[in-house]
Amino acid sequence: MPSYQYKAVDKSGRPARGDLEAVNEVDLELRLRRMGLDLITFKQVDRQASGFAAGGRITRQDLINFCFDMEQMVRSGIPIIDGLRDMRDTLESQRFRDVLAVMTEDMEGGKVLSQCMASHPDVFDAVFVSLIRVGEQAGQLPEVFKNLADNIKWLDELISQTRRLLILPLITLVVVLAVLVALLIFLVPQIAQLFKTMGLALPAQTKVLIAVSGFMTQYWFVVFGLPVVVLAALTLAVRRSPRVAYLWDYAKLRLPLLGPTLQKIILSRFANVFALLYRSGITVLDAIKISEDVVNNRVLSDGLVRAGQQIASGESLSETFQNLGVFPPLVIRMLRVGESTGALDLALLNITYFYNRDVKESVDKAQKMLGPAMTLVLGGLLALVVWAVLGPVYDILGKLKF
């Protein structure tokens, strides 16, 4: 559906601006009139550009607050359409207000809440819409909104932990590399000229350092431009080639220190979403199908595709997940017990708790190890540079007679 930026006035003459989706110009005017606004001017804009101009992206905190407010209103018996109108007038995010305005118009046109949300996949993903649809059918919308708020809050905390894990090593890497580059470009050439003037016999490490410094000084555009070109080429290849994208996702899972932690984070999110879907009444096959996009890793996503095919052919959930080779034995045992006792939902919740705890411990441990490890490695590089530079200097001082 096209998106329009509009200028309008309300009944008291106050100006109003915003971004709204409509079928055409007539539909736009009708939608604004239902909102109590009279259209003055408008222009059609790109969806992404309109999202930015209308107040940027919708954050996870916006979705958490939305789910909490919807839970309270539905539980209190307030009609959904009235709740959407109230939130539309009180939200701080202009982009979210425009989305709720369109959803309100769609509900007035006869659509249910899940259908309205499905029209905005950039805001409400497939998991969100599927859970709302099940909640509507089972009459459990308050519980679904509560579970969604808890899930999004958990995901937000997990992403914050991951950022904390990476920020210190990245700062250390940038600072040390900047110092190293400065030494090679500015300090080493001057010392190399001094050594050349004095006619000293240089050790091997000093010759290598001077050669590297000379290359960086003469071909600095290659040194700084090549990483950018490689990164751009890799990004383009990952987007264009499914095979390269698969190999890239596989490589990320095999990274030292970060790989196992990343795999646990992905499986933790999968277990959390899978438990949430199953508890809401979605079948195992449908839950696995929806979760294929949740893991955001082609290696694990392909594994879930194979798992769905095996389950459809008659294999049990525990045997299927065991064949994937990514779940630890404890998780497989919990699934097997849940299937045998008929309490698979409880088993899935236990798996979620297991992975949440394991991910938190892994992130904390990696955060403690990665910073010092990065410092040692980069500090060792600086030590090699200093050793290669100061070695001949000490030789000169040793030959001097006072």
ZAMARGU-4260 file (C-alpha; in steps of 0.2 Angstrom, whole numbers, plus 5000, padded with zeros to 4 digits):
<rodrens>
0) 5000/5000/5000 | 5007/5017/4996 | 5013/5029/5009 | 5009/5047/5010 | 5017/5062/5019
5) 5003/5074/5023 | 4999/5091/5030 | 4982/5094/5038 | 4972/5104/5051 | 4961/5098/5064
10) 4944/5105/5069 | 4951/5119/5079 | 4963/5124/5065 | 4979/5117/5073 | 4991/5110/5060
15) 4995/5092/5059 | 5009/5083/5049 | 5012/5064/5047 | 5014/5049/5037 | 5000/5038/5032
20) 4997/5023/5021 | 4982/5023/5009 | 4976/5015/4993 | 4975/5032/4984 | 4973/5051/4987
25) 4954/5049/4990 | 4957/5035/5003 | 4970/5046/5011 | 4958/5060/5013 | 4944/5049/5020
30) 4956/5041/5032 | 4961/5058/5038 | 4943/5064/5039 | 4939/5049/5051 | 4954/5055/5062
35) 4946/5072/5063 | 4958/5080/5051 | 4956/5090/5035 | 4969/5087/5021 | 4979/5102/5014
40) 4993/5095/5005 | 5001/5078/5002 | 5015/5068/4993 | 5018/5050/4990 | 5035/5044/4997
45) 5045/5028/4998 | 5040/5016/5013 | 5058/5016/5020 | 5060/5035/5018 | 5043/5039/5026
50) 5047/5028/5040 | 5063/5038/5043 | 5055/5055/5041 | 5040/5050/5052 | 5051/5047/5067
55) 5063/5033/5063 | 5062/5015/5067 | 5050/5007/5080 | 5061/5001/5095 | 5059/4985/5105
60) 5055/4996/5120 | 5040/5003/5110 | 5034/4985/5106 | 5036/4981/5125 | 5025/4996/5130
65) 5013/4992/5116 | 5011/4974/5122 | 5009/4979/5140 | 4996/4992/5136 | 4986/4980/5125
70) 4986/4967/5139 | 4979/4978/5152 | 4966/4985/5140 | 4960/4968/5134 | 4960/4961/5151
75) 4950/4976/5157 | 4937/4973/5144 | 4941/4989/5133 | 4937/4986/5115 | 4953/4983/5105
80) 4949/4997/5092 | 4946/5010/5106 | 4963/5005/5114 | 4972/5007/5097 | 4964/5025/5096
85) 4970/5029/5113 | 4987/5023/5110 | 4988/5032/5093 | 4985/5049/5102 | 4997/5046/5116
90) 5013/5037/5109 | 5029/5047/5107 | 5034/5038/5091 | 5027/5047/5076 | 5030/5031/5066
95) 5021/5020/5078 | 5006/5032/5079 | 5005/5031/5060 | 5005/5012/5060 | 4991/5012/5074
100) 4981/5025/5063 | 4981/5013/5048 | 4977/4998/5059 | 4963/5007/5067 | 4956/5011/5049
105) 4958/4993/5044 | 4949/4987/5060 | 4935/4999/5056 | 4934/4991/5038 | 4931/4974/5046
110) 4948/4966/5048 | 4954/4958/5065 | 4969/4963/5074 | 4981/4949/5067 | 4976/4954/5049
115) 4980/4972/5053 | 4997/4968/5060 | 5001/4957/5046 | 5000/4972/5034 | 5015/4979/5044
120) 5029/4966/5043 | 5042/4978/5047 | 5034/4981/5064 | 5026/4965/5068 | 5036/4949/5063
125) 5029/4932/5058 | 5030/4926/5076 | 5021/4941/5083 | 5007/4939/5070 | 5005/4920/5072
130) 5003/4922/5091 | 4990/4936/5090 | 4981/4925/5078 | 4981/4910/5090 | 4976/4921/5104
135) 4961/4928/5095 | 4955/4910/5090 | 4958/4904/5108 | 4952/4919/5117 | 4968/4921/5126
140) 4974/4938/5120 | 4979/4945/5137 | 4991/4930/5140 | 4998/4931/5123 | 5002/4950/5125
145) 5010/4946/5141 | 5021/4932/5134 | 5026/4943/5119 | 5031/4957/5131 | 5041/4945/5141
150) 5049/4938/5126 | 5054/4955/5118 | 5061/4961/5135 | 5071/4945/5136 | 5078/4948/5118
155) 5082/4966/5122 | 5092/4961/5137 | 5101/4947/5127 | 5106/4959/5114 | 5112/4972/5127
160) 5123/4958/5135 | 5130/4954/5118 | 5134/4972/5114 | 5143/4973/5131 | 5153/4957/5127
165) 5159/4965/5111 | 5162/4984/5115 | 5177/4983/5126 | 5187/4971/5114 | 5182/4982/5099
170) 5188/4998/5108 | 5204/4990/5113 | 5207/4984/5095 | 5204/5001/5087 | 5215/5010/5100
175) 5230/4998/5098 | 5229/4997/5079 | 5229/5016/5078 | 5244/5016/5089 | 5252/5003/5078
180) 5248/5012/5062 | 5255/5028/5069 | 5271/5020/5074 | 5274/5011/5057 | 5270/5027/5047
185) 5278/5041/5057 | 5291/5033/5069 | 5298/5019/5060 | 5303/5028/5044 | 5313/5041/5054
190) 5322/5027/5064 | 5326/5018/5048 | 5334/5033/5041 | 5345/5035/5056 | 5350/5016/5055
195) 5354/5019/5036 | 5364/5034/5040 | 5374/5025/5053 | 5377/5010/5042 | 5372/4997/5055
200) 5369/4979/5052 | 5351/4976/5056 | 5343/4961/5063 | 5330/4951/5053 | 5315/4957/5064
205) 5320/4976/5061 | 5322/4973/5042 | 5305/4965/5041 | 5297/4980/5051 | 5306/4993/5040
210) 5299/4984/5025 | 5281/4983/5032 | 5283/5002/5036 | 5289/5006/5019 | 5275/4997/5011
215) 5262/5006/5022 | 5270/5023/5019 | 5270/5020/5000 | 5254/5011/4997 | 5243/5017/5012
220) 5228/5018/5000 | 5230/4999/4997 | 5232/4996/5016 | 5216/5006/5021 | 5206/5003/5005
225) 5208/4984/5004 | 5199/4980/5020 | 5184/4991/5014 | 5184/4983/4997 | 5185/4966/5005
230) 5171/4970/5017 | 5160/4977/5003 | 5163/4962/4992 | 5159/4950/5006 | 5143/4959/5010
235) 5138/4959/4992 | 5142/4941/4990 | 5133/4936/5006 | 5117/4945/4999 | 5118/4938/4981
240) 5125/4920/4984 | 5115/4908/4995 | 5131/4897/4996 | 5142/4911/5002 | 5129/4916/5014
245) 5128/4898/5021 | 5147/4897/5022 | 5148/4914/5031 | 5135/4908/5044 | 5144/4892/5046
250) 5160/4902/5049 | 5152/4913/5062 | 5147/4897/5072 | 5165/4891/5072 | 5174/4907/5078
255) 5185/4904/5093 | 5177/4910/5109 | 5163/4919/5100 | 5156/4905/5090 | 5150/4894/5104
260) 5142/4909/5113 | 5134/4914/5097 | 5127/4897/5094 | 5120/4896/5112 | 5112/4914/5109
265) 5103/4908/5093 | 5097/4891/5101 | 5091/4901/5116 | 5081/4912/5106 | 5074/4897/5096
270) 5069/4888/5112 | 5061/4903/5119 | 5051/4907/5103 | 5047/4888/5101 | 5040/4886/5118
275) 5030/4902/5117 | 5022/4896/5100 | 5019/4879/5107 | 5011/4885/5123 | 4999/4896/5113
280) 4992/4881/5104 | 5002/4881/5088 | 5007/4864/5081 | 5025/4858/5082 | 5027/4858/5063
285) 5020/4876/5062 | 5031/4881/5076 | 5046/4874/5068 | 5041/4883/5051 | 5039/4900/5060
290) 5056/4897/5069 | 5066/4895/5054 | 5067/4914/5051 | 5069/4917/5070 | 5086/4909/5071
295) 5093/4921/5058 | 5107/4908/5053 | 5106/4898/5037 | 5115/4883/5045 | 5103/4881/5059
300) 5088/4886/5048 | 5092/4872/5036 | 5093/4860/5051 | 5075/4866/5056 | 5069/4863/5038
305) 5076/4845/5039 | 5068/4843/5057 | 5051/4848/5050 | 5053/4835/5036 | 5058/4821/5048
310) 5044/4825/5060 | 5031/4826/5046 | 5037/4808/5041 | 5033/4801/5058 | 5049/4804/5069
315) 5048/4810/5087 | 5053/4828/5091 | 5067/4822/5103 | 5074/4810/5090 | 5074/4824/5076
320) 5083/4836/5087 | 5096/4824/5092 | 5099/4821/5073 | 5102/4839/5071 | 5118/4838/5082
325) 5117/4855/5089 | 5107/4852/5105 | 5116/4845/5120 | 5111/4828/5128 | 5102/4837/5143
330) 5090/4846/5131 | 5087/4830/5121 | 5083/4821/5138 | 5071/4835/5143 | 5062/4833/5126
335) 5061/4815/5128 | 5053/4816/5145 | 5041/4829/5140 | 5035/4818/5125 | 5033/4803/5136
340) 5023/4812/5150 | 5013/4822/5138 | 5020/4838/5146 | 5030/4844/5131 | 5026/4863/5135
345) 5034/4861/5152 | 5049/4853/5144 | 5051/4867/5132 | 5050/4880/5146 | 5064/4870/5155
350) 5074/4871/5139 | 5071/4889/5138 | 5077/4891/5156 | 5092/4880/5153 | 5097/4890/5138
355) 5094/4907/5146 | 5105/4903/5161 | 5118/4895/5149 | 5119/4910/5138 | 5120/4922/5153
360) 5135/4912/5160 | 5143/4910/5143 | 5142/4929/5139 | 5148/4934/5157 | 5163/4921/5155
365) 5167/4927/5137 | 5166/4945/5143 | 5179/4942/5156 | 5190/4932/5144 | 5189/4941/5128
370) 5195/4958/5134 | 5211/4952/5142 | 5214/4940/5128 | 5213/4954/5115 | 5224/4965/5126
375) 5237/4952/5126 | 5237/4948/5108 | 5238/4967/5103 | 5250/4971/5117 | 5261/4957/5110
380) 5261/4965/5093 | 5266/4982/5100 | 5280/4973/5110 | 5286/4965/5094 | 5287/4983/5085
385) 5296/4990/5100 | 5308/4976/5101 | 5312/4977/5082 | 5315/4996/5084 | 5324/4997/5101
390) 5335/4981/5097 | 5348/4990/5086 | 5347/5006/5097 | 5353/4995/5112 | 5367/4988/5101
395) 5372/5006/5097 | 5372/5011/5116 | 5382/4995/5120 | 5396/5000/5108 | 5398/5017/5114
400) 5412/5021/5126 | 5411/5034/5139
</rodrens>
